[in-house]
Amino acid sequence: MDLSHARWRKSTRSGSSGNCVEVADNLPGVVAVRDSKDRTGPVLTFTPDEWKAFVGAVKDGEFDR
């Protein structure tokens, strides 16, 4: 998958601890996610619908302990 045109961004809520992920949602048909500390490392990819479902579940507290 060609990610050379990905525009990576971190959440504005990311702190200075460095434990962040970056998301690129400007690519057609895919949302890419990577570790901000390892920008050349592995990338997870999701369809836009999968990403929307995941973000919605996070906002709804489905992963809270």
Backbone bond lengths (Angstrom), bond angles and torsions (degrees), N, CA, C in turn:
res aa  C-N    CA-C-N  psi(-1)  N-CA   C-N-CA  omega(-1)  CA-C   N-CA-C  phi
1 M - - - 1.447 - - 1.527 108.72 -
2 D 1.295 115.70 132.17 1.466 121.39 -178.86 1.528 109.76 -86.61
3 L 1.313 116.16 111.10 1.467 121.61 178.83 1.526 111.40 -108.55
4 S 1.327 117.03 16.20 1.459 120.28 -175.05 1.533 112.82 -64.95
5 H 1.322 118.04 -22.05 1.467 120.37 179.23 1.525 112.89 -102.27
6 A 1.329 116.19 10.10 1.464 120.16 -179.81 1.529 110.01 -65.31
7 R 1.318 115.92 135.39 1.470 121.94 172.72 1.525 106.59 -104.53
8 W 1.324 115.05 102.61 1.459 121.90 -175.24 1.524 110.05 -82.84
9 R 1.343 115.22 141.99 1.468 120.08 177.00 1.528 109.40 -144.33
10 K 1.319 114.77 151.78 1.464 121.92 174.09 1.514 108.00 -109.11
11 S 1.297 116.02 157.17 1.457 120.85 176.41 1.514 109.99 -62.25
12 T 1.318 116.10 144.67 1.470 119.79 175.16 1.519 110.62 -67.40
13 R 1.308 117.63 -14.10 1.464 121.97 178.17 1.517 112.99 -88.87
14 S 1.321 117.35 -1.93 1.460 121.01 178.83 1.516 109.25 -65.09
15 G 1.295 115.16 134.52 1.456 120.16 179.01 1.513 111.12 -88.70
16 S 1.302 115.54 -166.46 1.463 120.73 -178.75 1.525 112.26 -94.32
17 S 1.344 117.84 7.25 1.462 120.46 -177.85 1.523 113.12 -71.43
18 G 1.334 117.50 -19.49 1.450 120.67 179.59 1.517 114.09 86.47
19 N 1.327 117.27 -0.68 1.460 121.16 179.20 1.522 109.67 -91.37
20 C 1.311 116.36 72.26 1.461 121.31 -173.61 1.514 110.74 -129.86
21 V 1.300 114.56 160.72 1.458 120.60 168.84 1.519 107.72 -114.87
22 E 1.311 115.20 156.28 1.453 121.70 175.61 1.524 107.57 -117.10
23 V 1.321 115.35 144.16 1.456 121.91 -177.80 1.522 108.86 -122.76
24 A 1.323 115.69 138.79 1.466 121.84 172.24 1.524 106.46 -120.31
25 D 1.320 116.05 112.05 1.464 119.51 -178.49 1.526 111.89 -118.53
26 N 1.315 116.13 22.82 1.468 120.83 -179.48 1.531 113.18 -98.55
27 L 1.306 117.43 1.35 1.458 121.17 -177.63 1.528 110.41 -93.14
28 P 1.320 117.96 143.03 1.460 120.02 -177.83 1.530 112.57 -66.76
29 G 1.326 116.04 122.26 1.457 121.54 173.62 1.503 116.71 76.94
30 V 1.333 118.58 7.62 1.464 120.19 -177.77 1.524 110.55 -149.47
31 V 1.326 114.80 144.85 1.462 122.15 170.17 1.522 105.74 -118.26
32 A 1.324 117.01 125.15 1.461 122.41 -177.49 1.523 109.92 -107.47
33 V 1.334 115.73 143.36 1.469 121.86 -178.16 1.521 108.09 -133.91
34 R 1.337 116.01 135.46 1.467 119.95 178.55 1.528 109.87 -143.01
35 D 1.318 114.90 164.59 1.466 123.36 176.33 1.524 108.01 -78.92
36 S 1.311 117.47 125.74 1.465 120.61 -177.65 1.527 112.82 -66.06
37 K 1.334 117.64 -20.08 1.461 120.95 179.12 1.526 112.09 -84.76
38 D 1.337 116.77 -14.63 1.463 121.15 -175.74 1.529 108.60 -134.08
39 R 1.312 116.17 69.96 1.461 121.51 -173.16 1.516 114.00 -67.00
40 T 1.315 118.48 -15.92 1.459 120.34 176.15 1.522 111.65 -102.30
41 G 1.322 116.03 3.91 1.462 121.09 -178.82 1.516 112.61 -82.56
42 P 1.317 115.57 -163.93 1.458 120.41 -175.78 1.530 112.39 -65.71
43 V 1.321 114.66 153.70 1.465 122.56 179.02 1.516 107.94 -125.93
44 L 1.325 116.32 132.38 1.459 121.22 172.29 1.515 108.19 -91.39
45 T 1.320 117.27 141.52 1.454 119.83 177.69 1.526 109.97 -125.38
46 F 1.316 114.72 145.71 1.453 123.02 -178.27 1.518 108.95 -136.58
47 T 1.316 116.10 155.86 1.455 118.54 169.11 1.527 106.88 -74.23
48 P 1.312 118.56 159.24 1.468 119.20 176.69 1.536 112.81 -57.41
49 D 1.338 118.07 -36.99 1.470 120.03 178.79 1.527 111.72 -67.60
50 E 1.335 117.11 -39.50 1.466 120.14 176.93 1.528 110.51 -62.86
51 W 1.332 116.73 -43.45 1.462 121.14 -179.44 1.525 110.48 -64.36
52 K 1.320 116.71 -43.40 1.464 121.19 178.94 1.535 110.68 -60.69
53 A 1.327 117.14 -42.16 1.465 121.20 177.79 1.521 111.13 -64.04
54 F 1.332 117.22 -42.30 1.466 120.81 179.22 1.520 110.89 -63.51
55 V 1.324 117.86 -49.20 1.465 121.24 -179.29 1.528 110.04 -61.55
56 G 1.319 117.34 -41.03 1.460 120.77 177.56 1.517 111.99 -61.34
57 A 1.333 117.02 -41.74 1.461 120.88 178.68 1.523 111.26 -64.82
58 V 1.328 116.86 -39.30 1.474 120.25 177.11 1.527 109.54 -62.14
59 K 1.323 116.69 -47.58 1.462 120.79 -179.35 1.523 112.08 -62.36
60 D 1.338 116.52 -33.28 1.465 121.03 -179.80 1.530 113.06 -81.61
61 G 1.339 117.03 -1.94 1.461 120.99 177.35 1.513 114.98 80.22
62 E 1.318 118.24 16.93 1.463 120.51 -177.19 1.523 113.75 -64.12
63 F 1.320 117.45 -20.04 1.462 120.64 -178.66 1.531 112.29 -106.23
64 D 1.322 117.12 3.88 1.463 120.17 178.34 1.526 109.35 -69.56
65 R 1.287 114.94 144.47 1.479 119.48 178.16 1.489 110.02 -98.77
